[in-house]
């Protein structure tokens, strides 16, 4: 099999969709179909079962995928290492994150990145919500995954790594805990925790609104400076706070309840870096991260892929 034939076959084996495969590989959909037909003729058996609704691997296709995939990854990593050495991608890369699940995902990406670019020392650390951009501006981290909106002129907003539904975190004794879900309009009947520190006003207004869609005021309570503050304040009955749905898997403990915010927008976690300071190391890490995200079906499924690999559960 030729290199492109292997790439198209393995990509289709992941996507099980001819259109997405064509987009990822950078060829036409007809080229994907022709390539798979040519490989099937060479093998002498069908590798995929195709209907108008779905594409599935045949047993022989599954066997070929399992046999080819490790060798293909090894080949790609060997080429990437050689290219990295040729481009001089070495040194250290300091990366910040805000949520536990984004940190877990970054460590997972760093493992793949390290195999491709062994000359780069990746260091990952948490950034506190009270000073979300301070470490970037001080040079303590070069790249960060954080929640938009980011409208700072000295910072560049990159691609979205993770997307999560927004839920409301509350004490099990809170009246909302008896409901199956909560709306943004209901927040007028609660006390919303907020964030103190060097945080842009537009970011606070987006994530911790002061009024409901109909204009009713939302009471604001105590401000937190660290994410861990939210857990203790909520447990103490001091208020509620919106969080990403993945928080239920990472911060679950007795006395805490997570309820869907049915009409609230989701929360994205995107790459951010100082404008004008985009290095080859930084670009390479973002590329590897987005390759992994595409492989698991996009930002909305990135965290779920970690849970299958043994992330903390509820």
C-alpha positions in Angstrom: 0.0 0.0 0.0 1.1 3.5 -0.8 1.4 6.2 1.9 -1.7 8.0 0.9 -3.7 4.8 0.7 -2.8 4.0 4.2 -3.6 7.5 5.4 -7.0 7.4 3.7 -7.8 3.9 5.0 -6.9 4.7 8.6 -8.7 8.0 8.6 -11.9 6.5 7.2 -11.5 3.7 9.8 -11.6 6.5 12.5 -14.3 8.8 10.9 -16.5 6.2 9.3 -17.6 9.0 7.0 -16.3 9.7 3.5 -16.9 13.5 3.6 -15.0 14.0 6.9 -12.2 11.7 5.7 -11.8 13.7 2.5 -11.7 17.0 4.5 -9.1 15.6 7.0 -6.8 14.2 4.3 -7.3 17.1 1.9 -8.6 15.2 -1.1 -12.0 14.9 -2.8 -14.6 12.5 -1.6 -14.5 10.7 -4.9 -10.7 10.2 -4.4 -11.4 8.6 -1.0 -14.0 6.2 -2.6 -11.6 5.3 -5.5 -8.7 4.7 -3.1 -10.7 2.4 -0.8 -12.0 0.5 -3.9 -8.5 0.1 -5.1 -7.2 -1.2 -1.8 -10.2 -3.6 -1.5 -9.3 -5.0 -4.9 -5.7 -5.5 -3.9 -6.7 -7.1 -0.6 -9.4 -9.2 -2.3 -12.1 -8.5 0.3 -14.4 -5.7 1.4 -12.9 -3.5 4.2 -16.0 -1.4 4.7 -19.7 -2.0 4.6 -21.5 1.1 3.2 -25.1 2.0 3.2 -26.9 5.3 2.6 -26.9 5.9 6.4 -23.6 4.6 7.7 -20.2 3.2 7.1 -18.8 0.3 9.2 -15.6 -1.7 9.2 -15.8 -5.4 8.2 -13.9 -7.9 10.3 -11.1 -7.9 7.7 -11.1 -4.1 7.8 -10.8 -4.1 11.6 -7.9 -6.5 11.4 -6.1 -4.4 8.8 -6.7 -1.2 10.9 -5.3 -2.9 14.0 -2.3 -4.2 12.2 -1.5 -0.9 10.3 -2.3 1.8 12.9 0.7 1.2 15.3 3.2 1.0 12.4 1.6 4.2 10.8 1.9 6.1 14.1 5.5 5.0 14.5 6.3 6.2 10.9 4.6 9.5 11.4 6.4 10.1 14.7 9.8 9.2 13.2 9.2 11.7 10.4 8.1 14.3 12.8 11.1 13.8 15.0 13.4 14.2 12.0 11.5 17.4 10.9 11.6 18.8 14.4 15.4 18.2 14.6 15.8 19.9 11.2 13.7 22.9 12.3 15.3 23.1 15.7 12.2 22.6 17.8 13.8 22.2 21.2 13.8 23.8 24.6 10.9 24.2 27.0 7.2 25.0 26.5 5.3 26.3 29.6 1.5 25.8 29.3 -1.2 27.1 31.6 -4.8 25.8 32.2 -7.8 26.8 34.2 -9.9 23.7 34.7 -8.8 20.2 35.9 -10.2 18.5 32.8 -8.3 20.8 30.5 -5.2 20.1 32.5 -5.8 16.4 32.1 -6.3 16.8 28.4 -3.1 18.9 28.0 -1.1 16.2 29.8 -2.5 13.6 27.4 -1.6 15.7 24.4 1.9 16.3 25.9 2.5 12.6 25.9 1.9 12.4 22.1 3.8 15.7 21.6 6.8 14.3 23.5 7.1 11.3 21.3 7.2 13.6 18.2 9.3 16.3 19.7 11.5 14.7 22.3 13.8 17.8 22.4 11.0 19.9 24.0 10.4 19.9 27.8 6.6 20.5 28.3 5.7 22.0 31.7 2.0 22.3 32.6 0.6 24.4 35.5 -2.7 25.7 36.7 -3.6 29.4 36.3 -5.9 30.9 39.0 -9.1 32.4 37.9 -8.4 35.7 39.8 -5.6 36.6 37.4 -6.4 34.7 34.1 -3.8 36.5 31.9 -1.2 37.5 34.4 1.1 34.5 33.8 0.9 34.9 30.1 1.8 38.6 30.3 4.6 37.9 32.8 6.1 35.2 30.6 5.5 32.5 33.2 3.6 30.5 30.6 3.8 30.8 26.8 0.5 29.1 25.9 -2.7 28.7 27.8 -6.1 27.1 27.6 -8.8 29.3 29.0 -12.4 30.3 28.6 -13.3 33.0 26.0 -14.3 35.7 25.5 -10.7 37.0 25.1 -10.6 40.5 23.6 -7.3 41.7 25.0 -5.3 43.4 22.2 -2.0 41.9 23.4 -3.3 38.3 23.3 -4.2 36.0 20.4 -7.2 33.7 20.6 -6.4 30.3 19.0 -8.6 27.2 18.2 -11.1 25.7 20.7 -9.7 22.6 22.4 -12.7 21.7 24.5 -16.4 22.6 24.5 -18.7 21.7 27.4 -22.4 22.3 28.3 -22.8 24.8 31.1 -24.3 23.6 34.4 -25.1 25.1 37.8 -23.1 24.0 40.9 -25.1 24.2 44.1 -25.4 22.7 47.6 -27.6 19.6 47.9 -29.6 21.7 50.4 -30.3 24.5 47.9 -34.0 24.6 46.6 -32.7 24.2 43.0 -31.3 20.8 43.9 -34.8 19.4 43.9 -35.2 20.3 40.2 -34.0 18.3 37.2 -32.7 21.5 35.5 -32.4 25.2 35.9 -32.8 28.2 33.5 -30.9 31.4 33.4 -34.1 33.2 34.4 -34.1 31.2 37.6 -30.8 32.8 38.7 -32.8 35.8 39.9 -33.9 33.6 42.8 -30.4 32.6 43.8 -27.1 34.2 44.9 -24.4 33.9 42.3 -20.8 33.6 43.4 -18.4 35.7 41.3 -14.7 36.2 40.8 -12.4 38.8 42.4 -9.1 39.9 41.1 -7.6 41.1 37.8 -10.4 39.9 35.6 -11.8 41.8 32.6 -15.3 43.2 33.2 -16.6 41.8 29.9 -15.5 38.3 30.9 -17.3 38.5 34.2 -20.5 39.8 32.5 -20.4 36.8 30.1 -19.9 34.1 32.7 -21.5 35.7 35.8 -24.3 37.9 34.5 -25.9 40.6 36.6 -29.4 40.2 35.1 -31.6 37.5 33.5 -32.7 37.6 29.9 -35.9 39.4 30.9 -33.9 42.0 32.9 -34.4 40.7 36.4 -31.4 41.4 38.6 -29.2 38.4 39.7 -27.9 38.8 43.2 -24.2 38.5 43.5 -22.5 37.0 46.5 -19.0 36.4 47.7 -16.2 36.6 45.2 -13.7 33.8 44.9 -10.0 34.0 43.9 -9.3 30.3 43.5 -11.5 27.5 41.9 -11.3 25.6 45.2 -13.0 28.5 46.9 -16.1 27.8 44.9 -16.4 24.3 46.2 -16.2 25.3 49.8 -18.4 28.4 49.4 -21.1 26.3 47.6 -20.9 23.6 50.3 -21.4 26.3 52.9 -24.5 27.5 51.2 -23.1 30.9 50.3 -24.3 30.7 46.7 -24.3 28.9 43.3 -22.0 29.1 40.4 -22.0 28.1 36.7 -19.4 25.5 35.7 -18.6 23.2 32.8 -20.5 19.9 32.9 -17.2 18.0 33.1 -16.8 19.4 36.6 -19.2 16.8 37.9 -16.6 14.1 37.0 -13.7 15.9 38.5 -15.1 17.7 41.6 -17.9 15.4 42.7 -18.2 15.1 46.4 -21.0 14.7 49.1 -23.1 17.8 49.4 -22.5 19.1 45.8 -25.1 19.0 43.1 -24.8 19.8 39.4 -27.9 20.8 37.4 -28.1 21.6 33.7 -28.5 25.3 32.8 -30.9 24.5 29.9 -30.8 27.9 28.1 -27.3 28.9 28.8 -24.6 28.9 26.2 -21.9 26.3 26.5 -18.4 27.0 27.7 -15.4 26.8 25.3 -11.8 26.4 26.4 -9.5 27.8 23.7 -5.7 28.3 23.2 -4.4 31.7 24.0 -0.9 33.1 23.6 0.8 36.6 23.6 0.4 38.3 20.3 3.7 38.3 18.4 5.2 35.5 20.4 4.1 32.5 18.5 7.0 30.1 18.4 7.6 26.9 16.4 7.2 24.9 19.7 3.9 26.6 20.4 2.6 26.0 16.9 3.6 22.4 17.0 1.9 21.7 20.3 -1.4 23.3 19.1 -1.2 21.3 15.9 -0.8 18.0 17.8 -3.6 19.0 20.2 -6.0 19.7 17.4 -5.1 16.5 15.6 -6.1 14.6 18.7 -9.3 16.6 19.1 -10.3 15.9 15.4 -9.5 12.2 15.9 -12.0 11.9 18.7 -14.8 13.8 16.9 -14.2 17.5 17.8 -14.0 19.7 20.9 -17.4 18.5 22.3 -16.0 14.9 22.6 -12.5 15.7 23.7 -13.1 15.3 27.5 -15.2 12.2 27.0 -12.3 10.5 25.3 -10.3 11.1 28.5 -12.9 9.4 30.6 -12.6 6.3 28.5 -8.9 6.3 29.2 -9.4 6.4 32.9 -10.1 9.9 34.0 -11.7 10.5 37.4 -15.3 9.5 37.5 -18.3 10.3 39.6 
